[in-house]
């Protein structure tokens, strides 16, 4: 219907049709505007709700991941698999339970044996490893009471021997070395002669090298506070005050310092190193509290020839300047985590190697918090890289290089392409995005190992070296001073290197403390805790 025509036909005023049409049009326009505003507000509300929902989901995912990580730290294993200590504890408990059950079954079998009607249960005999050949043997011969036959009275004839062995141990045995120096005089010239006093690492001290080694090994390798060593000695009625032992430790630390410094010099001759750091507490007497210090660890590369070496550097902070000062003019490949303190080194000629185990850990934590298909796929791809690495572990550098070029590099490229493709479809801010971004950000450093058979895949070797010290911190709690921390770092460097070279740290230290007083500076390498083969390699390289 034409509203204007109808109003004209009704002989309305001339201006009325225009007014009515204008008013209706305004109403229509207002209705359309209101409808548009309503739609816009609804869209804004939907968008806002979607944003809030995404933010909430991201926060929930992050909190879930953090909660799972904290639970693993508090109640679970500290790494992707059970730690060696946890596995050992489980095995100890299991073995104890099995042994107890076998004894109970044996008792039941013995009780049942008195009943002729009851069937006899066979006893399980567990095999055991032969006892070490290097241990001294004390023979105990068990002869029969009589050398005649108990049945017929004839003489018995030896036809063989039944030999069984048992392992035994003596606790720490204290004894005294008495040095007797006869005095001889010449009646003609009235001079007196006597043999010189054997040199000792602590002149005029009452402690022999064996006792000094026992104190140092107990404190730094077995992580026993000096008061516990004091109690152990007291059980044999030997009074060793902790203040006296502390003085010995200080003097020994000074005597061993040149060996630790020489070890650091040899380490810096290597072209590939691992580095990591762990916090330790240092006593702050002024405040009656402790403050945080750091033990920096540098380790040789397991894929290169030469003796394994580890050096600890105690510093009062985590500043990257400490790493730069230690490495100084060194240039080579450095395997590290993503700690920013190392970044300046990579602008000064040092080549960065990224730890693939750290990238793997991001995905492991993500999947441990909640089953995640993307994390599972990443873990499977990384596991394939480690399988290839295990295959080339015993190869030469050239063979390992060829293996990596043939098999590792294609898989690395496929992993990188998959991460890029997956990241496009993953929302920002979540745990999955962070895990992928971590790998992509450090991809050049992660993948560099595949170009050379000398380069390591991860930083696990140095982390494994730090782990015993981290466990020991639970016993000694804190370093008493910066000097004590540096002394501990030097001694730990020597003992840890001895273990890496397959040496008995206690035997090496005792032998070294005996030889140190008469050793020339030019012969210091002969005292280093390196295997005989390693010493020959070091000498040949020079």
C-alpha positions in Angstrom: 0.0 0.0 0.0 1.2 3.5 -0.9 0.9 5.5 2.3 1.4 8.8 0.6 -1.3 8.2 -2.0 -3.8 7.1 0.6 -3.2 10.3 2.7 -3.7 12.5 -0.4 -6.9 10.7 -1.3 -8.2 11.5 2.2 -7.7 15.2 1.5 -5.1 15.5 4.3 -3.0 18.5 4.7 -0.2 18.7 2.1 2.6 18.4 4.7 1.0 15.5 6.5 2.1 12.8 4.1 5.7 13.9 4.2 5.7 14.0 8.0 4.1 10.6 8.3 6.4 9.0 5.8 9.4 10.6 7.4 8.4 9.4 10.9 7.8 5.9 9.7 11.2 5.8 8.0 12.9 7.0 11.1 11.2 4.3 13.1 12.3 1.7 10.5 15.9 3.1 10.5 15.9 3.1 14.3 14.7 -0.5 14.4 17.4 -1.5 11.9 20.0 0.3 14.0 18.8 -1.3 17.2 18.9 -4.7 15.5 22.4 -4.1 14.2 23.5 -3.0 17.6 22.0 -6.0 19.2 23.8 -8.3 16.7 27.1 -6.4 17.3 26.8 -6.7 21.0 26.0 -10.4 20.7 29.0 -10.9 18.5 31.2 -9.0 21.0 29.9 -11.0 23.8 30.5 -14.3 21.9 34.0 -13.1 21.0 34.7 -12.0 24.6 33.4 -15.4 25.9 35.5 -17.2 23.4 38.6 -15.2 24.5 37.9 -15.8 28.2 37.3 -19.5 27.5 40.6 -19.8 25.6 42.4 -17.9 28.3 40.8 -20.1 31.0 41.7 -23.3 29.1 45.3 -22.1 28.6 45.6 -21.2 32.3 44.1 -24.6 33.3 46.5 -26.4 31.0 49.5 -24.4 32.4 48.4 -25.0 36.0 47.8 -28.7 35.3 51.3 -29.0 33.8 52.9 -27.1 36.7 51.0 -29.2 39.3 52.0 -32.4 37.6 55.6 -31.2 37.5 55.6 -30.2 41.2 54.0 -33.5 42.2 56.8 -35.3 40.3 59.3 -33.2 42.1 57.7 -33.8 45.5 56.5 -37.4 45.3 57.8 -38.9 42.1 61.1 -39.4 40.2 63.1 -36.4 39.3 63.6 -37.4 35.7 61.7 -39.1 32.9 62.5 -42.5 34.3 63.3 -43.8 37.8 66.6 -42.4 39.0 69.4 -44.9 39.7 69.0 -44.3 43.4 65.2 -45.0 43.3 65.7 -48.1 41.2 68.4 -49.3 43.7 66.1 -48.7 46.6 63.3 -50.6 44.9 65.6 -53.5 44.1 66.9 -53.6 47.7 63.4 -53.8 49.1 62.3 -56.4 46.6 65.4 -58.5 47.2 64.9 -58.3 51.0 61.3 -59.4 50.7 62.1 -62.3 48.4 64.9 -63.5 50.7 62.5 -63.3 53.7 59.8 -65.2 51.8 62.3 -67.9 50.8 63.4 -68.3 54.4 59.8 -68.7 55.6 59.1 -71.2 52.8 62.3 -73.1 53.8 61.1 -73.3 57.4 57.7 -74.6 56.3 59.5 -77.2 54.2 61.7 -78.3 57.1 58.6 -78.6 59.3 56.8 -80.6 56.6 59.9 -82.9 56.1 59.3 -84.4 59.6 56.0 -85.7 58.2 56.8 -88.7 55.9 53.5 -88.3 54.2 54.1 -84.7 53.1 55.9 -84.1 49.8 59.3 -82.5 50.0 59.4 -79.0 48.4 62.5 -78.3 46.3 64.7 -75.4 47.5 65.6 -72.8 44.9 69.3 -72.2 44.6 70.1 -68.8 43.3 73.2 -68.4 41.3 75.8 -65.8 42.3 78.7 -64.1 40.7 82.3 -65.4 41.6 84.0 -63.3 44.2 86.7 -60.9 42.9 90.1 -62.5 42.2 92.1 -59.5 43.6 90.8 -59.9 47.1 93.2 -61.7 49.5 92.1 -65.2 50.6 92.3 -66.6 54.1 92.1 -70.4 54.0 90.3 -72.4 56.6 90.8 -76.1 56.3 88.2 -78.3 57.9 89.5 -81.9 58.4 87.4 -84.7 59.7 87.7 -85.7 63.3 89.2 -89.1 62.3 91.2 -90.3 59.2 89.6 -93.7 59.4 86.3 -94.9 57.9 83.5 -94.8 60.4 81.9 -97.9 58.8 84.9 -100.3 58.4 87.8 -98.7 60.2 90.1 -98.5 57.1 92.2 -95.4 56.4 90.6 -92.6 54.3 92.1 -91.5 51.0 91.9 -87.9 49.8 90.0 -87.9 46.5 89.3 -84.1 46.1 88.3 -80.9 47.8 85.0 -79.1 48.1 85.8 -75.4 48.1 83.3 -72.6 49.0 84.0 -68.9 49.5 82.4 -66.3 51.7 83.0 -62.5 51.4 83.9 -60.7 54.6 84.8 -57.2 55.6 86.6 -55.4 58.4 85.4 -51.9 59.5 87.8 -49.0 59.4 90.8 -50.3 61.3 93.0 -47.8 63.1 96.6 -48.6 63.7 99.8 -46.8 64.4 103.0 -46.4 62.3 106.0 -46.3 64.6 109.0 -44.7 62.9 112.2 -45.7 64.7 115.3 -43.8 63.7 118.5 -45.2 65.3 121.0 -42.5 66.2 124.7 -43.3 65.3 127.6 -41.4 66.5 131.2 -41.1 65.3 133.6 -41.3 68.2 136.4 -39.8 66.1 134.7 -36.6 65.0 131.8 -36.6 67.5 129.1 -36.3 64.9 125.7 -37.9 65.1 123.9 -39.5 62.1 120.3 -40.6 61.7 118.1 -41.4 58.7 115.9 -38.5 57.6 112.3 -38.3 58.6 110.0 -39.5 55.8 108.4 -36.5 54.1 104.7 -36.0 54.8 102.0 -33.8 53.3 101.5 -32.3 56.7 104.9 -31.9 58.4 105.0 -33.0 62.0 101.4 -34.1 61.9 100.2 -37.3 63.6 98.0 -38.4 60.7 99.4 -40.8 58.1 98.4 -40.6 54.4 95.8 -43.4 54.9 94.0 -41.5 57.7 94.1 -38.2 55.8 92.6 -40.0 52.8 90.0 -41.6 55.0 88.8 -38.2 56.3 88.8 -36.6 52.8 86.9 -39.5 51.2 84.4 -39.6 54.0 83.7 -35.9 53.8 83.7 -35.3 50.0 82.9 -38.6 48.5 80.7 -40.3 51.1 79.3 -36.9 52.2 79.8 -37.6 55.9 80.1 -34.5 58.1 83.2 -34.5 60.3 81.2 -35.1 63.4 80.1 -38.5 62.0 83.7 -39.4 61.3 84.5 -38.4 64.8 81.8 -40.8 66.1 83.1 -43.6 63.9 86.6 -43.2 65.3 85.3 -43.0 68.8 83.9 -46.5 68.5 87.5 -47.7 68.3 88.4 -45.4 71.2 90.3 -43.2 68.9 89.7 -39.5 69.7 89.7 -37.4 66.5 88.2 -34.0 67.2 86.4 -32.5 64.3 88.5 -29.3 64.7 91.7 -31.3 64.1 90.1 -33.1 61.1 89.0 -29.7 59.7 92.5 -28.4 59.9 93.7 -31.5 58.0 91.2 -30.9 55.3 92.3 -27.3 54.9 95.9 -28.3 54.6 95.2 -31.1 52.1 93.0 -28.8 50.0 96.0 -26.4 49.6 98.3 -29.3 48.8 95.9 -30.7 46.1 95.2 -27.3 44.5 98.0 -27.6 41.9 96.6 -30.9 40.7 93.1 -29.4 40.3 94.6 -26.5 38.4 96.5 -28.8 36.1 93.4 -30.8 35.5 91.6 -27.6 34.4 94.4 -26.8 32.0 94.2 -30.3 30.4 90.4 -29.9 30.2 90.6 -26.6 28.3 92.8 -28.3 25.6 89.7 -30.3 24.5 87.6 -29.0 21.5 84.2 -30.0 22.9 83.0 -29.5 26.5 79.9 -29.9 28.6 78.9 -27.2 31.1 76.2 -27.0 33.8 75.7 -25.5 37.2 73.9 -26.4 40.4 73.0 -24.2 43.4 74.6 -24.8 46.8 74.0 -23.0 50.1 76.8 -21.0 51.7 76.8 -19.9 55.3 76.3 -16.1 55.7 77.5 -15.6 59.3 76.7 -11.9 59.4 73.0 -12.6 58.9 72.9 -15.9 60.7 71.5 -17.5 57.5 72.7 -19.0 54.3 73.0 -17.5 50.9 72.9 -19.1 47.5 76.2 -19.9 45.7 76.8 -22.1 42.6 79.0 -25.0 41.7 79.8 -24.8 38.0 80.7 -28.1 36.3 82.8 -28.5 33.1 83.2 -32.0 31.6 85.1 -33.5 28.7 83.2 -35.0 25.8 82.7 -38.7 26.0 82.8 -39.1 22.2 86.4 -37.8 21.9 89.5 -39.7 22.6 91.5 -38.9 25.7 91.0 -39.4 29.5 87.6 -38.2 30.9 88.0 -35.1 33.0 85.5 -33.1 35.1 86.3 -29.8 36.8 84.1 -28.0 39.3 84.3 -24.2 39.8 82.8 -22.8 42.9 81.4 -19.2 42.6 79.1 -17.0 44.7 76.6 -16.3 42.0 75.1 -17.6 38.7 76.5 -14.7 36.6 77.6 -15.7 33.2 80.9 -13.9 33.8 82.1 -16.9 35.8 81.7 -19.2 32.8 83.5 -16.6 30.6 86.3 -16.3 33.1 86.8 -20.0 33.4 86.8 -20.7 29.7 88.7 -17.5 29.0 90.4 -17.8 25.6 88.9 -21.3 24.9 87.1 -21.7 21.6 85.2 -24.8 20.6 81.8 -26.5 20.9 80.0 -26.1 24.2 77.0 -28.2 25.2 74.7 -26.3 27.6 71.1 -25.9 28.5 69.2 -22.7 27.7 70.5 -20.7 30.6 71.2 -17.1 29.5 74.5 -16.9 31.3 76.2 -18.8 28.5 74.8 -16.6 25.6 77.6 -14.1 25.6 80.1 -16.9 24.9 78.4 -17.7 21.6 79.1 -14.2 20.4 82.8 -14.6 21.1 83.8 -17.6 19.0 82.3 -20.5 21.1 79.8 -22.7 19.2 76.6 -23.6 21.0 75.3 -27.2 21.2 71.8 -27.7 22.5 70.7 -30.5 24.8 68.1 -32.7 23.1 67.3 -34.2 26.5 66.0 -30.8 27.6 63.7 -30.6 24.6 62.5 -34.1 25.2 61.8 -33.2 28.9 59.4 -30.5 27.8 57.2 -32.9 25.9 57.6 -35.6 28.7 56.3 -33.2 31.3 53.5 -32.1 29.0 52.4 -35.7 28.5 52.9 -36.6 32.1 50.4 -33.9 33.2 47.8 -35.1 30.8 47.9 -37.5 27.8 48.8 -35.4 24.8 49.0 -36.9 21.3 51.3 -34.2 20.0 53.7 -34.7 22.9 53.6 -38.5 22.4 54.4 -38.1 18.7 57.4 -35.8 19.5 58.7 -38.3 22.1 58.5 -41.1 19.6 60.4 -39.1 17.0 63.1 -38.1 19.5 63.3 -41.7 20.7 64.2 -42.7 17.2 67.1 -40.2 17.2 68.4 -41.7 20.4 68.1 -45.2 19.0 70.4 -44.2 16.1 72.8 -42.6 18.6 72.9 -45.9 20.6 73.7 -47.7 17.4 76.7 -45.5 16.8 78.1 -45.3 20.3 81.0 -47.7 19.7 81.8 -46.5 16.2 84.7 -44.4 15.2 84.2 -40.6 14.7 84.2 -41.1 10.9 81.7 -44.0 11.1 79.4 -42.0 13.4 79.6 -39.0 11.2 78.5 -41.1 8.2 75.7 -42.7 10.2 74.4 -39.3 11.3 74.5 -37.9 7.8 72.7 -40.9 6.4 70.0 -41.5 9.1 69.9 -38.6 11.6 69.8 -35.6 9.4 66.7 -36.8 7.4 64.9 -37.6 10.6 65.8 -34.2 12.2 64.5 -32.4 9.1 61.3 -34.4 9.3 60.9 -33.6 13.0 61.5 -29.9 12.3 58.9 -29.8 9.4 56.4 -31.6 11.7 57.0 -29.1 14.5 56.4 -26.1 12.2 53.3 -27.7 10.7 51.9 -28.6 14.1 52.6 -25.2 15.7 50.3 -23.5 13.2 47.3 -25.4 14.6 48.2 -25.0 18.3 46.9 -22.1 20.3 49.4 -19.7 21.8 50.1 -19.7 25.5 49.5 -23.4 26.3 52.0 -26.1 27.3 52.0 -27.6 23.9 52.9 -24.3 22.2 55.6 -23.7 24.8 57.2 -27.1 24.3 57.2 -26.7 20.5 58.5 -23.1 20.7 61.4 -24.2 22.9 62.5 -26.8 20.3 62.1 -24.4 17.4 63.9 -21.5 19.1 67.0 -23.6 19.7 66.7 -25.8 16.7 70.1 -24.8 15.2 71.8 -25.7 18.4 69.8 -29.0 18.8 70.5 -30.2 15.3 74.2 -29.2 15.1 75.4 -32.6 16.6 74.3 -34.4 13.4 77.0 -32.7 11.4 79.9 -34.2 13.2 80.5 -37.5 14.9 82.5 -35.9 17.7 79.6 -33.8 19.0 77.3 -35.1 21.8 73.5 -35.3 21.5 72.8 -34.0 25.0 74.2 -32.7 28.3 73.5 -35.9 30.3 77.2 -36.7 31.0 77.8 -33.5 33.0 74.4 -33.8 34.7 75.3 -37.3 35.8 78.5 -36.0 37.2 76.7 -33.3 39.3 74.0 -35.7 40.6 76.1 -37.3 43.4 77.1 -33.9 44.7 73.4 -32.8 44.6 72.6 -35.9 46.7 75.4 -35.1 49.1 74.0 -31.6 49.7 71.3 -33.2 51.8 74.0 -34.3 54.2 76.4 -31.4 54.4 73.6 -28.8 53.9 75.9 -25.8 53.2 79.5 -24.6 52.5 80.9 -22.8 55.5 82.6 -20.1 53.4 83.7 -19.2 49.9 87.1 -20.6 50.6 85.6 -23.9 51.8 83.5 -24.0 48.6 86.5 -23.6 46.4 88.4 -26.2 48.3 85.6 -28.6 48.0 85.3 -27.9 44.2 89.0 -28.7 43.8 88.9 -31.9 45.8 85.6 -33.0 44.1 87.2 -32.4 40.7 90.0 -34.8 41.5 87.8 -37.5 43.1 85.2 -37.3 40.3 87.8 -37.6 37.6 89.3 -40.6 39.3 85.9 -42.3 39.3 85.5 -41.5 35.6 88.9 -43.1 34.8 88.0 -46.3 36.6 90.3 -45.6 39.6 89.5 -46.2 43.3 89.4 -42.6 44.6 90.5 -43.7 48.1 93.5 -45.7 46.8 94.5 -42.9 44.4 94.3 -40.3 47.1 96.3 -42.3 49.6 99.0 -43.0 47.0 99.0 -39.3 45.9 99.3 -38.0 49.5 102.3 -40.2 50.0 104.1 -39.1 46.8 103.1 -35.4 46.8 105.7 -34.1 49.2 108.6 -35.3 47.0 107.0 -34.8 43.6 108.6 -32.2 41.3 106.5 -29.7 39.5 107.6 -31.2 36.2 106.2 -34.6 37.3 102.8 -33.4 38.5 101.0 -35.1 35.6 102.0 -38.5 37.1 99.9 -37.8 40.1 96.7 -36.8 38.2 93.8 -39.2 38.7 94.0 -40.5 35.2 94.3 -44.2 34.1 97.7 -45.4 32.9 96.4 -45.5 29.3 95.0 -42.0 29.7 98.3 -40.7 31.0 100.1 -42.2 28.0 97.6 -40.5 25.7 98.1 -37.2 27.5 101.9 -37.5 27.3 101.8 -38.5 23.6 99.6 -35.5 22.7 102.2 -33.1 24.2 
